[in-house]
Amino acid sequence: MPLRLNTLTVSPGVDLAYTDSGAPNVFPYSTIFAVHGICFTNLIFQKLQSVAFDNGFRFVAVNRRSYAGSTPFSPEETKVIVDDAPLLEERANFIQARGHELALFIALFAQKFELPPLSDDGKTGGSTVYGWSMGSQLAVLMLASVPTLPPTVRSSLASHLRSLVIYDAAPYFFGFPNAEKNWAPLVDITMPESLRLPMFGQWVSSYFDNGDYSKHNYDTLAYVLPSTDKIPTIFKDDMSNTASYGQDAALDLPLVFKFVQPLQEAFYKALRGSETAALFPRLKMTFVCGDRSPSFGLSGLWTVQDNVTKGGLRGRIHYKIVKGANHFLHWEDPYKALELITADVVNLSARL
């Protein structure tokens, strides 16, 4: 299956790069749109993309802005990201624009390639958005931004989106504070700056001995030290073509820490907003984490549970903890990852 990097223009001067498995040999098929995290590009999904195609799904892996092939942020956009001066409204408009870009990508892609829409009974067709790690932020921004798009785009998305699946989202991706004991190489200022991203790549792909997570107790999590009983994913295979430790990843942290209030507002719009619920009455939302992922996976899941429960949406959103899984489930066990992402697709078990 070819993994050629293609681009799609989503607005004047803005392209998003992607790899596409192409249409499988079944019809109608369902499509998965995947968004990557920090340091690792859309090529981190290549194993999952291949497995998905072999089992009757179309898989499209998108590169976020500034990553390979996608349009870098302009000087004006970069200023909004990194400066302390921008008004709250400017930052809110900025993240809404990022949500619009992904939403338009999905709508335009569906139109260009005539993707099968979600069937009336919800059993076939349609599209799932899979946000992994920081990709979860963009996936949620996409959902929050849809009500402010033109009616034709809203209608297209409403006829295609069947589910949103989030894997290992840290609390701060949605504007919520991290656990008090949280640590990661990315934010350790005692470490040379040039080493923080490469160190993060090794650390985040490790396995961690988190405690009894059934207690919902943040003190039981392993915040710093990986386990020695499992080899980190990055040391098992040659993953050099999936990682990027340069300038394309440099703006990811400011996109988190400088946008707290607008990110939190977008989270509530996406998961608790009446307009979103009206547009997508059948949309299924699932938050997943590995029980051996870094602590931010479990703490992020708990944060979402706490804030969603306050809004009375307990029945509309589902949660799963994958026993034995680390942050790189889609690389370590792409079959299991596919089962999780497409759990709502009828007769999946017959394909896998």
Secondary structure, 3 states (H helix, E strand, C coil): CCCCCEEEEEECCEEEEEEECCCCCCCCCEEEEEECCCCECHHHHHHHHHHHHHCCEEEEEECCCCCCCCCCCCHHHHHHHHCCCCCHHHHHHHHHHHHHHHHHHHHHHHHHCCCCCCCCCCCCCCEEEEEECCHHHHHHHHHHHHHHCCHHHHHHHHHHEEEEEEECCCHHHHCCCCCCCCCCHHHCCCCCHHHHHHHHHHHHCCCCCCCCHHHCCHHHCCCCCCCCCCCCHHHCCCCCCCECCCHHHCCCCHHHHCCHHHHHHHHHHHHHCHHHHHHCCCCEEEEEEECCCCHHHHHHHHHHHHHHHHCCCCCCEEEEEECCCCCCHHHHCHHHHHHHHCCCCCCHHHHC
